[in-house]
Amino acid sequence: MHKHLILLIETATSSCSVALSEGGKVIAVKEANERNIHASYLTVFIEELMKISGKKYSDLDAIAVSKGPGSYTGLRIGVSTAKGLCYALDIPLLSVNTLESMAAGLLLTQSVSSSTYLVPMIDARRMEVYTAIYRTDLSILENVNAKIVDRTSFDEFHDNDLILFGDGSEKFQELFSAQPNIRFINFENSAAHLASLANEKMIKGEIENLAYFEPFYLKEFVTTSRP
């Protein structure tokens, strides 16, 4: 059976990350976590990734991109790069929800009881985050939303353990310090976390329309203009 070779791109947060997966298993990763490096580093990382893996662009079966929600600029750079490569190589584009891939990534690195709920968080501004709540089988308990978090935000889940993680979670550690069912785990987004989800989409033929695909911004990009 043919094992799909997929280039994975993650630029929705400060992580600039690319990976290669074959049959859903990661075979190479190149990444850095710094703000505002996507534009200058992404294509360089892809070139280096192909070299270290010993693969050619013509070997690729598809390209998968983390589609958001997340940083407006990061998403635009990731999606436009993915689209350009898909056009040039005449291969399909796959997209993976960033928060879902974060939940999948956490499950790869942590042993979590099946009754625990996963709460990935991407920083928006002030006390707002882009978030969702997942069960450990990645079924969704609370849909993706832009949430302004306060002390009562997770009161309805007081009987369950919650794990908050991602770059949006750090600012809430003190807020929930008195709630024993809520814990925090350090976590960085990685293209490697897209691997199994992207491979499933490839097998099911869930590909994007290259001409019309847009990132999932969740909120409109707002520029601040001076009077």
C-alpha positions as CSV (number, residue, x, y, z in Angstrom):
1,M,0.0,0.0,0.0
2,H,1.3,3.4,-1.0
3,K,2.4,5.5,2.0
4,H,1.6,9.2,1.3
5,L,4.5,11.6,1.6
6,I,3.1,14.9,2.9
7,L,4.8,18.2,3.6
8,L,3.4,19.8,6.7
9,I,3.4,23.5,7.4
10,E,2.6,25.2,10.8
11,T,2.7,29.0,11.0
12,A,-0.4,29.9,13.0
13,T,1.5,31.0,16.1
14,S,5.1,32.1,16.8
15,S,6.3,28.6,15.7
16,C,7.7,28.5,12.2
17,S,7.6,24.8,11.6
18,V,7.8,22.3,8.7
19,A,7.8,18.5,8.7
20,L,7.6,15.6,6.4
21,S,5.3,12.6,7.1
22,E,5.2,9.3,5.4
23,G,2.1,7.2,6.0
24,G,1.2,9.5,8.9
25,K,4.6,9.0,10.6
26,V,7.0,12.0,10.9
27,I,10.3,11.5,9.2
28,A,11.9,14.9,9.5
29,V,11.2,18.3,11.2
30,K,12.7,21.8,10.9
31,E,11.4,24.5,13.2
32,A,12.1,27.5,15.3
33,N,9.9,29.4,17.8
34,E,10.4,33.1,17.4
35,R,8.0,35.9,16.5
36,N,7.9,37.4,13.0
37,I,10.3,35.0,11.3
38,H,7.8,33.2,9.1
39,A,8.3,35.4,6.0
40,S,12.1,35.1,5.9
41,Y,12.5,31.5,7.2
42,L,9.6,29.4,5.9
43,T,10.9,28.6,2.4
44,V,14.4,28.2,3.7
45,F,13.2,25.6,6.3
46,I,11.3,23.7,3.5
47,E,14.5,23.6,1.4
48,E,16.5,22.4,4.3
49,L,13.9,19.8,5.2
50,M,13.9,18.3,1.8
51,K,17.7,18.1,1.8
52,I,18.0,16.4,5.2
53,S,15.2,13.9,4.4
54,G,16.8,13.0,1.1
55,K,13.4,13.5,-0.6
56,K,12.7,15.4,-3.8
57,Y,9.7,17.8,-4.4
58,S,8.5,15.4,-7.0
59,D,8.1,12.7,-4.3
60,L,5.5,14.7,-2.5
61,D,1.9,13.5,-2.6
62,A,0.3,16.5,-0.9
63,I,0.9,19.6,1.2
64,A,-0.9,20.1,4.5
65,V,-1.2,23.5,6.2
66,S,-2.3,24.5,9.7
67,K,-5.3,26.6,8.7
68,G,-6.0,28.5,11.9
69,P,-7.3,30.1,14.0
70,G,-4.1,32.0,14.8
71,S,-1.9,34.9,13.7
72,Y,-3.3,36.7,10.7
73,T,0.2,37.3,9.2
74,G,1.5,33.8,10.0
75,L,-1.5,32.1,8.5
76,R,-1.3,34.2,5.3
77,I,2.4,33.3,4.8
78,G,1.8,29.6,5.5
79,V,-1.2,29.2,3.3
80,S,0.2,31.2,0.4
81,T,3.4,29.2,0.5
82,A,1.5,25.9,0.6
83,K,-0.8,27.0,-2.3
84,G,2.2,28.1,-4.4
85,L,3.9,24.7,-4.0
86,C,0.7,22.9,-4.7
87,Y,0.2,24.8,-8.0
88,A,3.8,24.3,-9.0
89,L,3.9,20.6,-8.2
90,D,0.2,19.9,-9.2
91,I,-0.6,18.1,-5.9
92,P,-3.5,18.5,-3.5
93,L,-3.7,20.9,-0.6
94,L,-4.9,19.6,2.8
95,S,-5.9,21.8,5.8
96,V,-5.9,21.0,9.5
97,N,-7.6,23.0,12.2
98,T,-4.8,24.4,14.3
99,L,-6.5,23.8,17.7
100,E,-7.3,20.2,16.7
101,S,-3.7,19.6,15.7
102,M,-2.6,21.0,19.1
103,A,-4.8,18.6,20.9
104,A,-3.4,15.7,18.8
105,G,0.1,17.0,19.6
106,L,-0.5,17.1,23.3
107,L,-1.7,13.5,23.3
108,L,1.5,12.4,21.5
109,T,3.6,13.8,24.3
110,Q,1.5,13.3,27.5
111,S,-0.3,10.4,29.0
112,V,-3.8,11.7,29.7
113,S,-6.7,9.9,31.3
114,S,-9.7,9.5,29.0
115,S,-12.0,11.6,31.3
116,T,-9.7,14.7,30.9
117,Y,-10.7,17.5,28.6
118,L,-8.1,19.2,26.4
119,V,-8.2,23.0,26.1
120,P,-5.7,24.3,23.5
121,M,-5.4,28.1,23.5
122,I,-3.9,30.5,21.0
123,D,-3.2,34.0,22.3
124,A,-5.4,36.8,20.9
125,R,-5.1,39.9,23.0
126,R,-5.6,40.9,26.6
127,M,-7.7,38.1,28.2
128,E,-8.9,36.7,24.9
129,V,-7.9,33.5,23.3
130,Y,-8.9,31.3,20.3
131,T,-9.8,28.0,21.9
132,A,-12.0,24.9,21.8
133,I,-12.5,21.9,24.1
134,Y,-11.7,18.4,23.0
135,R,-12.1,15.0,24.5
136,T,-9.1,12.6,24.3
137,D,-10.6,10.9,21.2
138,L,-10.4,14.4,19.6
139,S,-14.2,14.7,19.4
140,I,-15.3,18.2,20.1
141,L,-17.0,19.3,23.3
142,E,-16.9,23.1,22.7
143,N,-16.6,24.5,19.2
144,V,-13.8,26.8,18.2
145,N,-14.4,30.3,19.5
146,A,-12.8,33.5,20.5
147,K,-13.2,33.5,24.3
148,I,-12.6,36.2,26.9
149,V,-11.5,34.1,29.9
150,D,-12.4,34.9,33.5
151,R,-12.4,32.9,36.7
152,T,-15.8,31.3,35.9
153,S,-15.1,30.3,32.3
154,F,-14.7,26.6,33.1
155,D,-17.1,26.3,36.1
156,E,-19.4,23.8,34.2
157,F,-16.5,21.4,34.0
158,H,-15.7,21.3,37.7
159,D,-16.1,17.5,37.8
160,N,-13.5,17.0,35.1
161,D,-9.8,17.5,34.8
162,L,-8.9,20.2,32.2
163,I,-5.5,20.7,30.6
164,L,-4.9,24.2,29.4
165,F,-2.0,24.6,26.9
166,G,-0.6,26.6,24.1
167,D,0.7,30.2,24.0
168,G,-2.6,31.6,25.1
169,S,-2.8,29.6,28.3
170,E,0.2,31.1,30.1
171,K,-1.5,34.3,31.1
172,F,-4.2,32.4,33.0
173,Q,-2.0,30.3,35.4
174,E,-2.6,32.7,38.3
175,L,-6.3,33.1,37.6
176,F,-6.9,29.3,38.0
177,S,-4.3,28.5,40.6
178,A,-7.0,27.7,43.2
179,Q,-8.9,25.3,40.9
180,P,-7.3,21.8,41.4
181,N,-9.0,20.3,38.3
182,I,-7.2,22.8,36.0
183,R,-3.6,22.2,35.1
184,F,-1.2,23.8,32.6
185,I,1.3,22.1,30.4
186,N,4.1,23.9,28.4
187,F,3.5,23.3,24.8
188,E,4.8,24.6,21.4
189,N,3.0,24.2,18.1
190,S,4.8,22.0,15.6
191,A,4.1,20.9,12.1
192,A,4.8,17.3,13.3
193,H,1.4,17.5,15.1
194,L,-0.4,17.7,11.8
195,A,0.9,14.3,10.6
196,S,-1.8,11.8,11.5
197,L,-4.7,14.2,10.9
198,A,-3.4,15.2,7.5
199,N,-2.8,11.6,6.5
200,E,-6.4,10.7,7.4
201,K,-7.7,13.6,5.3
202,M,-5.5,12.4,2.4
203,I,-6.9,8.8,2.6
204,K,-10.5,10.1,2.8
205,G,-9.8,12.5,-0.2
206,E,-10.7,15.6,1.9
207,I,-8.7,18.1,-0.1
208,E,-9.2,21.8,-0.5
209,N,-10.1,23.8,-3.5
210,L,-6.8,25.6,-4.3
211,A,-8.4,28.6,-5.9
212,Y,-10.8,29.4,-3.1
213,F,-9.2,28.1,0.1
214,E,-8.6,30.8,2.7
215,P,-7.2,30.4,6.2
216,F,-9.7,30.2,9.1
217,Y,-9.1,33.6,10.8
218,L,-12.1,33.4,13.2
219,K,-12.0,37.1,13.5
220,E,-11.5,39.8,10.9
221,F,-8.0,41.4,10.8
222,V,-8.3,44.8,12.4
223,T,-5.7,47.5,11.6
224,T,-5.3,50.4,14.0
225,S,-5.3,53.6,12.0
226,R,-4.2,56.9,13.4
227,P,-6.6,59.9,13.2
